[in-house]
């Protein structure tokens, strides 16, 4: 990929049907749970973006046997006993750009009888790890932030004996934090309970019981019983709704579009973006609804729509947190004023997404105001075009590419290669479904 990519307008819209890569969040968890289970697990449709490959490579480095055939991943493990320190004790587990890999692995390694070290790229080294370090320390884990300020690199000291189950009230609604604590709870004495201010995505709660984990869910409170062995399980991973959001938006914004997106995960803790788009006037229908491995799945049929401005905050923000970059761009194409509030979490993602989006939208001629926890966007039903920077953030880059497809003059996206973190084939698929040719620089 070149240092910049030019996204021209797509005047003929999108028609047809597509299949998208497997859900990124579920793929992380399926690999990790299978690694903790005894026996052979087959994970079909696994996401193979760079973040998910980091999880696979980390588990392999820790002694678990994993083989890969296209998007099918086979995990053979002896449970917790399979986890061993890397052959070279000084080896660092490189999590790359993946906060999910680092946070969930921290929960697993907190209970292991060897010392390990987790690190990542410059972006990951800036992301907040206090939110997992503190509850894990309350359980008895010894975790040091070598980078200071509770940031990576993290050194997790060997654990002598079991961790201790706790009841923890999380200050943030975060599926990564919740999952890290619950995974540590598997290797703890007694019961471990996590309470959240809002209900975050619940893939762990849905998938872990299939592997034998004993979980109790009551509203925003989740508990796990320690000491229960996990057993191998086959998993079919549905298509990724976060990846689908970019094609949903493109089909809504581009004239004469009708797109069917096959077998997408429709977990209610993730469908906030669908609910928001519908409230803005979007034509989105669900067909062939079914349940696969505990997750609701279905086809989405999306048609060109005239969108109106909307105000979004609270529970809807939590349910659409990863899709908010795409939502912000769609708001620029809507008619009227839109507001996103309660999204301060966007400040500590792969980039400061609030600042990145405010700067990029302004560069495209959109009237936008940056709030401490969100954005105010004045939609005019169109975007002129221009040059923008992704800030090395895959979701920002994809959202801005959709802006290019719907723009008057096209959009140049700088540092576009970061998209490979979650969706390596994204640009190729964009060209296939729109018929446009992307340019270099």
ABEGO torsion letter per residue (X at the ends): XBABBBBBBBAAEBBEBBBBBBBAAAAAAAAAAAAABBEBBBBBGBBABAAAAAAAAAAAAAGBBBBBBEABBBBBBAEAAABBBBABAABBBBAEABAAAAAAAAAAAAABABBBBBBBBAAAAABBAAAAAAAAAAAGBBBBBAAEGGBOBBBBBBBBEBBBBBBBBBABBBAAAAAAAAAAAAABBEBBBBBBABBBBAAAAAAAAAAGBBBBBBEABBBBBBGBBBBBBBBBBBBBAAAAAAAAAAAAABBGBBBBBBGBBABAAAAAAAAAAAAAGBBBBBBGBBBBGGBBBBBBBBBBBBBBBBBBBEAAAAAAAAAAAAAAAAAAABBEBBBBBGAAAAAABABBAAAAAAAAAAAAGBBBBBBAAEBBBBBAGBBAEEBBBAGGBAAAAAAAAAAAAABAAEBBBBGAAAAAAABAAAAAAAAAAAGBBBBBX
